[in-house]
Amino acid sequence: MPSTGLLPRVLRNTFWMFNSSILSRILMLVRGVILARLLLPEDFGLFGLASVIIGFAAMFSDVGAGVFLIYRYDDIDKHADTAFWVNLGIATLLGAGVIGTAPLVSKFYGRPDLVPVLALLALVLWLQTISTVHRNLLRRDLRFRSLAGIETLASITSFVVAVGVAWSGYGVWAFVLSALAENVVRLFLLGYASRWLPRWQFSSRSFAALVSFSGWYFSSAVVWYLVLNMDNLLVGKFLGMEALGVYALAYNYALLPVTLIANALGNVIFPELARLHQNPSQFWSAFFQTSRLLIGSVCPIACALLIAAPDLFPVLFGSKWNASILPFQILAAYGIVRCLWIDPFAALGRFDLSTWLALVISVLGSLAIYAGLYYYGTVGVASAVLIFVGGAHFAALYVASGSGKRLVEGVRNAAPYLVTAVGATVFALCIRYLFVRWISDRKELLALITITAVFAVYGMVFRQRLRHLVTALMEA
C-alpha cells in the first residue's frame, strides 16, 4: 500500500484518538491532585501494589483478541463470539486465581488489608474483559466519536466516586470503588453503542486463527509488562508502601505525556505501518516520519515538566510529596527516551524478537533496580529505569531492523528535538533566575514562566514544521 497521504491520515485519526482520552486524562490529573491532599502516601502505595498484581493478571485475560478482530474482515460475527467466550473464560479463571492467592500475596507483603482490595479489583478485571470485544468492534468501525463519549462519561463517574469516597475518609477504597463504578458504566455504554451481544457459538476455525495470531503477541505483552512494572514490585517489597506511593506518583505523572500522546498515535499508526513492512523503503520512511511527530509532541511537554517540577509539586500536591520531585525529573527524561521513535516490533510484526529482548532486559533491569534502591532509594530506582529500560528502546530499533544504520538514522531523526530540549532548558532556567531576582519567587508563577519559556523555544525553532502539520490536518 503506498504511503501517499500518510501524514494527513495519521493526523486525522490521531486527533480523534487524542480527543477520546484528553478529558479523561485531565480528570485523572485533577483527581490525583485532590486525592494526594486527602489521602496518605500509604494509600497510594497499597493501591499501586494491588494494581501491579491485577495488571499482571490482566495480561493473561486478553490474548490479543482486540488486535485480532481489527484485522479480520470475514465472518466477523464468528470471530467476535469466539474471542468473547475465550476472553471471558480466561478472565473468570484469573479472577478466581487472584482471589484464591490474595491471602498468600498479602502475607508476602505483610499487609492483610491487601486481600479485600485484590478481591474487588478481580471483579474489575472481569468487567474489563467483558467489554474488550465491544470496544474493539467500535474501533474496527472507526467510531472514535462514540468511544470518546463513552470514555468521558466513565471517567466522570470515576472522578465523582473517587473524590466522594476519599472525602468520606475511606482511604484506599476511593481508588477501588471508583474503578468498579467506572467499569460498570463503561460496560453498559459500550454494549449500548455497539449494539452487539455475544451468541452461544464457538468456532474452532476462528479459535485456531486467534491462537496462531496471538502466540508471540501475548508472550511479548506479558514479558514487557514485567519489565515496565518490576520497579514498582521491588520498591513495594524492599522499601515499603510509603516509598512506593512516592515513587508511583512520580512515575505516573512523569509518564503522562507518553500515555496521553504516544498511546493515541500508536493506536493509529500500527495498522498503517503493518501494511508497509514488506516494502522496506516505504516502511522506514513512514516510520521516521511518524516518529518525528511523536518525539516532537512529547519532548517539549516532558522537558517543561522536568524543569518546572520543583515549583509544581509543592503547589499541586503539597510539601509531603517533595520526595517525588527528583524521581519525577529522572523519569520525565526516561519518557523522552521512550518516545524517540515508535515501537518497531509491532509495525514489523516481530513479536518474537520483542519477547527475547524483553527477557534480557527483565534480568538486567531487575538487578540494576535492586542495586539502585539498595543504595539510593527511589532516586536510584528511577535512574536504573532510565538507563536500562530506556536503553532497551535503542536496542529495540537495532534488533527489529537488524541494522546499525537504522539506529543511527533514528538518533539523527530525533536529534533536533533533543538539542532543542537542551537549549530550551538553559533558556528557561535563565528566565526563571531573572524572574526570581527581579520580580517574584512565587512557585506557581515560576512554574508558569518556566513552561512558557520551553514552549516558546520549541515554537520558534519548529515554527515551519508546525505550519506544515496544521496545513496537513486541515487538508485531512
C-alpha positions as CSV (number, residue, x, y, z in Angstrom):
1,M,0.0,0.0,0.0
2,P,1.5,3.4,-0.9
3,S,2.2,5.8,1.9
4,T,0.9,8.8,0.0
5,G,-1.3,10.9,2.3
6,L,0.0,9.1,5.3
7,L,0.6,12.2,7.4
8,P,-2.9,13.7,6.9
9,R,-4.5,10.4,7.6
10,V,-2.5,9.8,10.7
11,L,-3.1,13.3,12.0
12,R,-6.9,13.0,11.4
13,N,-7.2,9.6,13.2
14,T,-4.8,10.6,16.0
15,F,-6.9,13.8,16.5
16,W,-9.9,11.6,17.3
17,M,-7.9,9.2,19.5
18,F,-6.4,12.1,21.3
19,N,-9.8,13.7,21.9
20,S,-11.1,10.3,23.2
21,S,-8.6,10.5,26.1
22,I,-7.7,14.1,26.8
23,L,-10.6,14.9,29.1
24,S,-10.2,11.6,30.8
25,R,-6.5,12.4,31.5
26,I,-7.4,15.9,32.8
27,L,-9.9,14.4,35.2
28,M,-7.3,11.8,36.3
29,L,-4.8,14.6,36.9
30,V,-7.3,16.7,38.9
31,R,-8.4,13.6,40.8
32,G,-4.8,12.7,41.6
33,V,-4.2,16.2,43.0
34,I,-7.3,16.1,45.1
35,L,-6.6,12.5,46.4
36,A,-3.0,13.4,47.1
37,R,-4.3,16.0,49.6
38,L,-7.0,13.8,51.1
39,L,-5.1,10.5,51.3
40,L,-1.8,9.3,52.7
41,P,1.2,8.1,50.6
42,E,0.5,4.6,52.2
43,D,-2.9,4.6,50.4
44,F,-1.3,5.3,47.1
45,G,1.3,2.6,47.7
46,L,-1.2,0.0,48.7
47,F,-3.4,0.6,45.6
48,G,-0.3,0.8,43.4
49,L,0.9,-2.6,44.6
50,A,-2.6,-4.1,44.1
51,S,-2.8,-2.5,40.6
52,V,0.5,-4.1,39.5
53,I,-0.7,-7.5,40.6
54,I,-4.1,-7.1,38.9
55,G,-2.4,-5.6,35.8
56,F,-0.2,-8.7,35.6
57,A,-3.3,-10.9,35.7
58,A,-4.9,-8.7,33.1
59,M,-2.1,-9.5,30.7
60,F,-3.4,-13.1,30.6
61,S,-7.1,-12.1,30.2
62,D,-6.8,-10.6,26.7
63,V,-4.8,-12.9,24.4
64,G,-4.6,-10.4,21.5
65,A,-8.3,-10.7,20.6
66,G,-8.7,-7.0,20.2
67,V,-6.0,-6.6,17.6
68,F,-7.1,-9.8,16.0
69,L,-10.6,-8.5,15.4
70,I,-9.5,-5.3,13.9
71,Y,-7.7,-7.1,11.1
72,R,-10.4,-9.7,10.3
73,Y,-12.8,-8.9,7.5
74,D,-14.5,-12.3,7.0
75,D,-17.0,-13.9,9.4
76,I,-16.6,-11.1,11.9
77,D,-19.5,-12.3,14.0
78,K,-18.0,-15.8,14.4
79,H,-14.6,-14.3,15.3
80,A,-16.2,-11.8,17.8
81,D,-18.2,-14.5,19.5
82,T,-15.2,-16.8,19.8
83,A,-13.0,-14.0,21.1
84,F,-15.6,-13.0,23.7
85,W,-16.0,-16.5,25.2
86,V,-12.3,-17.2,25.2
87,N,-11.6,-13.9,27.0
88,L,-14.4,-14.4,29.4
89,G,-13.3,-17.9,30.3
90,I,-9.7,-16.9,30.9
91,A,-10.7,-13.8,32.9
92,T,-13.0,-15.9,35.1
93,L,-10.2,-18.3,35.9
94,L,-7.8,-15.5,36.5
95,G,-10.2,-13.6,38.8
96,A,-10.7,-16.8,40.8
97,G,-7.0,-17.2,40.9
98,V,-6.4,-13.7,42.2
99,I,-9.0,-14.1,44.9
100,G,-7.6,-17.5,45.9
101,T,-4.0,-16.3,46.1
102,A,-4.7,-12.9,47.7
103,P,-4.0,-14.2,51.3
104,L,-0.6,-15.5,50.2
105,V,0.2,-12.2,48.5
106,S,-0.9,-10.2,51.5
107,K,1.2,-12.4,53.7
108,F,4.3,-11.9,51.5
109,Y,4.0,-8.1,51.7
110,G,2.8,-8.2,55.3
111,R,-0.4,-6.3,54.5
112,P,-3.7,-8.2,55.5
113,D,-5.7,-5.2,54.1
114,L,-4.5,-6.2,50.6
115,V,-6.9,-9.2,50.5
116,P,-10.2,-7.3,50.1
117,V,-8.6,-4.8,47.7
118,L,-7.4,-7.6,45.4
119,A,-10.8,-9.4,45.6
120,L,-12.7,-6.3,44.4
121,L,-10.2,-5.5,41.7
122,A,-10.5,-9.0,40.4
123,L,-14.2,-8.1,39.7
124,V,-13.0,-5.0,37.9
125,L,-10.7,-7.2,35.8
126,W,-13.7,-9.4,34.9
127,L,-15.8,-6.4,33.8
128,Q,-12.9,-5.0,31.7
129,T,-12.6,-8.3,29.9
130,I,-16.3,-8.5,29.1
131,S,-16.1,-5.1,27.3
132,T,-13.0,-5.9,25.2
133,V,-14.8,-7.2,22.2
134,H,-17.4,-4.4,22.2
135,R,-14.6,-1.8,22.4
136,N,-12.7,-3.2,19.5
137,L,-15.7,-3.6,17.3
138,L,-16.2,0.1,17.6
139,R,-12.5,0.7,16.9
140,R,-12.8,-1.6,13.9
141,D,-15.6,0.5,12.5
142,L,-13.7,3.8,13.3
143,R,-16.4,5.0,15.6
144,F,-14.0,7.2,17.6
145,R,-16.6,9.7,18.5
146,S,-18.7,7.1,20.3
147,L,-15.6,5.8,22.1
148,A,-14.8,9.4,23.1
149,G,-18.2,9.9,24.7
150,I,-18.1,6.6,26.5
151,E,-14.6,7.2,28.0
152,T,-15.6,10.7,29.0
153,L,-18.7,9.5,30.9
154,A,-16.8,6.6,32.5
155,S,-14.1,9.0,33.6
156,I,-16.6,11.5,35.1
157,T,-18.1,8.6,37.1
158,S,-14.7,7.5,38.4
159,F,-13.8,11.1,39.4
160,V,-17.0,11.7,41.3
161,V,-16.9,8.4,43.2
162,A,-13.2,8.7,44.0
163,V,-13.4,12.2,45.4
164,G,-16.6,11.3,47.3
165,V,-15.2,8.2,48.9
166,A,-11.9,9.9,49.8
167,W,-13.7,12.9,51.3
168,S,-15.7,10.5,53.4
169,G,-12.4,9.1,54.9
170,Y,-12.3,5.6,53.4
171,G,-8.7,5.8,52.3
172,V,-7.6,3.3,49.6
173,W,-11.3,2.4,48.8
174,A,-11.5,5.7,46.9
175,F,-9.4,4.1,44.2
176,V,-11.1,0.7,44.3
177,L,-14.7,1.7,44.3
178,S,-14.1,4.4,41.6
179,A,-12.5,1.7,39.4
180,L,-15.5,-0.5,39.9
181,A,-18.0,2.2,39.1
182,E,-16.1,3.3,36.1
183,N,-16.1,-0.2,34.5
184,V,-19.7,-0.8,35.2
185,V,-20.7,2.4,33.4
186,R,-18.2,1.7,30.6
187,L,-19.6,-1.8,30.0
188,F,-23.2,-0.6,29.8
189,L,-22.3,2.2,27.4
190,L,-20.2,0.0,25.1
191,G,-22.9,-2.5,24.9
192,Y,-25.4,0.2,24.0
193,A,-23.2,1.8,21.4
194,S,-22.0,-1.4,19.7
195,R,-25.5,-3.0,19.6
196,W,-23.7,-6.3,19.8
197,L,-24.5,-9.2,22.1
198,P,-22.5,-12.5,22.1
199,R,-24.2,-15.6,20.8
200,W,-23.8,-19.1,22.0
201,Q,-21.4,-20.2,19.3
202,F,-17.8,-21.1,19.3
203,S,-15.9,-21.5,16.0
204,S,-12.9,-23.9,16.0
205,R,-11.6,-22.2,12.9
206,S,-11.8,-18.8,14.5
207,F,-10.1,-20.2,17.6
208,A,-7.3,-21.6,15.5
209,A,-6.7,-18.3,13.8
210,L,-6.7,-16.5,17.1
211,V,-4.2,-18.8,18.6
212,S,-1.9,-18.6,15.6
213,F,-2.0,-14.8,15.8
214,S,-1.7,-14.3,19.5
215,G,1.2,-16.6,20.5
216,W,4.2,-14.3,20.3
217,Y,1.9,-11.2,20.7
218,F,0.7,-12.5,24.0
219,S,4.1,-13.5,25.3
220,S,5.6,-10.2,24.3
221,A,2.9,-8.3,26.1
222,V,3.4,-10.3,29.3
223,V,7.2,-10.0,29.4
224,W,7.2,-6.3,28.6
225,Y,4.6,-5.8,31.4
226,L,7.0,-7.3,33.8
227,V,9.8,-5.1,32.5
228,L,7.7,-2.0,32.9
229,N,6.5,-2.8,36.4
230,M,9.4,-4.6,38.1
231,D,10.4,-1.2,39.6
232,N,7.0,-1.0,41.5
233,L,7.2,-4.6,42.6
234,L,10.7,-4.2,44.0
235,V,10.1,-0.9,45.6
236,G,7.0,-2.2,47.4
237,K,8.8,-5.2,48.7
238,F,12.1,-3.7,49.8
239,L,11.2,0.0,50.6
240,G,7.6,-0.3,51.8
241,M,4.3,1.2,50.9
242,E,5.1,4.8,51.7
243,A,8.2,4.7,49.3
244,L,6.0,3.0,46.7
245,G,3.4,5.7,47.0
246,V,6.2,8.4,46.5
247,Y,7.6,6.5,43.5
248,A,4.2,5.7,41.9
249,L,3.1,9.3,41.9
250,A,6.4,10.4,40.3
251,Y,6.2,7.7,37.7
252,N,2.5,8.2,36.8
253,Y,2.8,11.9,36.2
254,A,6.2,11.8,34.6
255,L,4.9,9.3,32.0
256,L,1.7,11.3,31.4
257,P,2.9,12.8,28.1
258,V,3.7,9.2,26.9
259,T,0.4,7.8,27.9
260,L,-1.5,10.8,26.5
261,I,0.2,11.2,23.2
262,A,2.1,8.1,22.4
263,N,-0.8,5.7,23.0
264,A,-3.1,7.8,20.8
265,L,-0.6,7.9,18.0
266,G,0.3,4.2,18.4
267,N,-3.3,3.1,18.1
268,V,-3.5,4.8,14.7
269,I,0.0,4.2,13.2
270,F,0.2,0.5,14.0
271,P,-2.2,-0.7,11.2
272,E,-0.7,1.9,8.8
273,L,2.8,0.6,9.2
274,A,1.8,-3.0,9.3
275,R,0.7,-2.6,5.7
276,L,4.1,-1.3,4.7
277,H,6.6,-3.7,6.3
278,Q,7.0,-5.7,3.1
279,N,8.3,-2.6,1.4
280,P,11.4,-1.6,3.5
281,S,11.9,1.8,1.8
282,Q,8.3,3.0,2.3
283,F,8.2,1.4,5.8
284,W,11.2,3.2,7.2
285,S,10.3,6.5,5.5
286,A,6.9,6.3,7.2
287,F,8.4,5.0,10.4
288,F,10.7,8.0,10.9
289,Q,8.1,10.5,9.6
290,T,5.6,9.4,12.3
291,S,8.5,9.1,14.9
292,R,9.2,12.8,14.3
293,L,5.6,13.5,15.1
294,L,5.8,11.5,18.3
295,I,9.1,13.0,19.7
296,G,8.1,16.5,18.5
297,S,4.9,16.3,20.6
298,V,6.3,14.6,23.7
299,C,9.7,16.2,24.1
300,P,8.6,19.8,24.8
301,I,6.0,18.7,27.3
302,A,8.3,16.3,29.2
303,C,11.1,18.9,29.1
304,A,8.8,21.6,30.6
305,L,7.6,19.3,33.3
306,L,11.1,18.2,34.2
307,I,12.3,21.8,34.7
308,A,9.2,23.1,36.4
309,A,8.8,20.1,38.8
310,P,10.4,21.8,41.9
311,D,7.8,24.6,41.6
312,L,4.9,22.5,40.5
313,F,4.9,19.8,43.2
314,P,4.6,22.0,46.3
315,V,1.7,23.9,44.6
316,L,-0.2,20.9,43.2
317,F,0.5,18.1,45.8
318,G,1.8,19.8,48.9
319,S,5.1,19.5,50.7
320,K,4.6,15.9,51.8
321,W,5.3,14.8,48.2
322,N,8.6,16.7,47.8
323,A,10.4,13.3,47.9
324,S,8.8,12.6,44.5
325,I,10.4,15.6,42.7
326,L,13.8,14.1,41.8
327,P,12.5,10.7,40.7
328,F,9.9,12.6,38.7
329,Q,12.6,14.5,36.9
330,I,14.6,11.4,36.1
331,L,11.5,9.6,34.9
332,A,10.5,12.6,32.7
333,A,13.8,12.1,30.9
334,Y,13.0,8.4,30.6
335,G,9.7,9.4,29.0
336,I,11.6,11.4,26.3
337,V,13.8,8.4,25.6
338,R,10.7,6.1,25.2
339,C,9.3,8.5,22.6
340,L,12.4,8.8,20.3
341,W,10.7,6.5,17.9
342,I,7.6,4.4,17.8
343,D,7.7,0.6,18.5
344,P,9.3,-1.1,15.5
345,F,8.4,-4.6,16.7
346,A,4.6,-4.0,16.5
347,A,4.8,-2.5,13.0
348,L,7.0,-5.2,11.6
349,G,5.1,-8.0,13.4
350,R,8.3,-9.3,15.1
351,F,6.8,-10.0,18.5
352,D,9.2,-13.0,18.7
353,L,12.2,-10.6,18.8
354,S,10.3,-8.3,21.1
355,T,9.9,-11.1,23.6
356,W,13.5,-12.2,23.6
357,L,14.7,-8.6,24.1
358,A,12.2,-8.1,27.0
359,L,13.5,-11.2,28.7
360,V,17.1,-9.9,28.6
361,I,16.1,-6.5,29.8
362,S,14.0,-8.0,32.6
363,V,17.1,-9.8,34.0
364,L,19.5,-6.8,33.6
365,G,16.9,-4.3,34.7
366,S,15.8,-6.0,37.8
367,L,19.4,-6.4,39.0
368,A,20.0,-2.7,38.3
369,I,16.8,-1.6,40.0
370,Y,17.6,-3.7,43.1
371,A,21.1,-2.1,43.3
372,G,19.6,1.3,42.8
373,L,17.0,1.0,45.6
374,Y,19.6,-0.5,47.9
375,Y,22.0,2.4,47.6
376,Y,19.8,5.4,46.6
377,G,16.2,4.5,47.3
378,T,13.6,5.7,44.8
379,V,16.1,8.0,43.1
380,G,18.3,5.0,42.4
381,V,15.3,3.1,41.0
382,A,14.4,5.9,38.7
383,S,18.0,6.2,37.5
384,A,18.1,2.4,36.8
385,V,14.9,2.6,34.8
386,L,16.2,5.5,32.7
387,I,19.5,3.7,31.9
388,F,18.4,0.1,31.4
389,V,14.8,0.2,30.4
390,G,15.3,3.4,28.4
391,G,18.4,1.8,26.8
392,A,16.2,-1.1,25.7
393,H,14.5,1.4,23.4
394,F,17.7,1.8,21.5
395,A,18.2,-1.9,21.4
396,A,14.7,-2.4,20.1
397,L,15.3,-0.4,16.9
398,Y,18.6,-2.2,16.3
399,V,17.2,-5.7,16.9
400,A,14.0,-5.1,15.0
401,S,15.7,-3.6,11.9
402,G,18.8,-5.7,12.1
403,S,20.8,-2.7,11.1
404,G,23.1,-0.3,12.9
405,K,22.4,2.2,10.1
406,R,18.7,2.3,11.1
407,L,19.7,3.0,14.7
408,V,21.9,5.9,13.6
409,E,19.1,7.2,11.4
410,G,16.8,7.1,14.3
411,V,19.1,9.1,16.5
412,R,19.6,11.7,13.8
413,N,15.8,11.8,13.2
414,A,15.3,12.7,16.9
415,A,18.4,14.8,17.4
416,P,16.9,18.2,16.5
417,Y,14.3,17.8,19.2
418,L,16.8,16.7,21.8
419,V,19.2,19.5,21.0
420,T,16.4,22.0,21.2
421,A,15.5,20.5,24.7
422,V,19.0,21.3,25.9
423,G,18.7,24.9,24.6
424,A,15.2,25.3,26.0
425,T,16.3,24.1,29.4
426,V,19.1,26.6,29.6
427,F,16.9,29.4,28.4
428,A,14.1,28.5,30.8
429,L,16.5,28.3,33.8
430,C,17.9,31.7,32.9
431,I,14.4,33.2,32.7
432,R,13.5,31.7,36.0
433,Y,16.6,33.1,37.7
434,L,15.9,36.6,36.4
435,F,12.3,36.3,37.4
436,V,13.2,35.3,41.0
437,R,15.7,38.1,41.2
438,W,13.7,40.9,39.8
439,I,10.0,40.1,40.1
440,S,8.8,37.3,42.4
441,D,9.6,33.9,43.8
442,R,6.1,32.6,44.0
443,K,6.2,29.0,42.8
444,E,3.1,29.0,40.7
445,L,4.4,32.0,38.7
446,L,7.8,30.4,38.4
447,A,6.2,27.2,37.0
448,L,4.2,29.1,34.5
449,I,7.2,31.2,33.4
450,T,9.4,28.1,33.0
451,I,6.8,26.1,31.0
452,T,6.1,29.1,28.8
453,A,9.8,29.6,28.1
454,V,10.2,26.0,27.0
455,F,7.3,26.1,24.6
456,A,8.4,29.4,23.2
457,V,11.8,28.0,22.3
458,Y,10.2,25.0,20.6
459,G,7.7,27.2,18.8
460,M,10.4,29.4,17.4
461,V,12.7,26.5,16.3
462,F,10.0,24.4,14.7
463,R,7.5,27.0,13.5
464,Q,7.8,25.9,9.9
465,R,7.0,22.3,10.8
466,L,4.1,23.4,13.0
467,R,2.6,25.3,10.0
468,H,3.1,22.1,7.9
469,L,1.3,19.9,10.4
470,V,-1.6,22.4,10.8
471,T,-1.9,22.5,7.0
472,A,-1.9,18.7,6.7
473,L,-4.5,18.4,9.5
474,M,-6.8,20.9,7.7
475,E,-6.4,19.1,4.4
476,A,-7.3,15.8,6.1
